[in-house]
Amino acid sequence: MNTSKYFGKVENVFGALCVLALAVLMVWLMVGDVERMQTATTNYDYYSNFVYLIDNIARTYFFCIVMLMAFFTYVNKQYSKWCIRLFYILGVSTLMYFVIANHFYRHVFGFIETENIEKMPSMTTTLFTGPLYWMIIGYFLIPRILKDAQKLKEEQELTV
């Protein structure tokens, strides 16, 4: 496998190291959430850490989709139908996330102790707005990525 195609330039190595560092950070955060879930003493503590785990998984998922689209367009520099497919996957995933978050919220509301019910809005905010940052960033970046992918497609059609 010719790795110089992807990692031949310094900025590609730097980008790969940044993505690797982010991956290590996200795994560390997820492991911490699971450990705190296992040592939770109340339902609120358990579900609060469960919400943080869901938040970290969703952030990682949406970040990876946007980075895959950027990889196919800017690093691979070839048109791929996967850019369009990932756009639709991102849209469906966003809708599914909010539907699942709503069901999870309704489920958790029945299990939280009455002395911790005043903390429920903060947990709900984390659940519904945690991955929102990457969703919004993704939807601002995606039109540019799709436009550049379309240019690559036109260039490939001209060269063939």
Sequence and secondary structure as in RCSB ss.txt:
>XXXX:A:sequence
MNTSKYFGKVENVFGALCVLALAVLMVWLMVGDVERMQTATTNYDYYSNFVYLIDNIARTYFFCIVMLMAFFTYV
NKQYSKWCIRLFYILGVSTLMYFVIANHFYRHVFGFIETENIEKMPSMTTTLFTGPLYWMIIGYFLIPRILKDAQ
KLKEEQELTV
>XXXX:A:secstr
  THHHHSSHHHHHHHHHHHHHHHHHHHHHHHHHHHHHT  SHHHHHHHHHHHHHHHHHHHHHHHHHHHHIIIII
S S  THHHHHHHHHHHHHHHHHHHHHHHHHHHHTTS GGGGGGHHHHHHHHHHTTHHHHHHHHHHHHHHHHHHH
HHHHHHHHH 
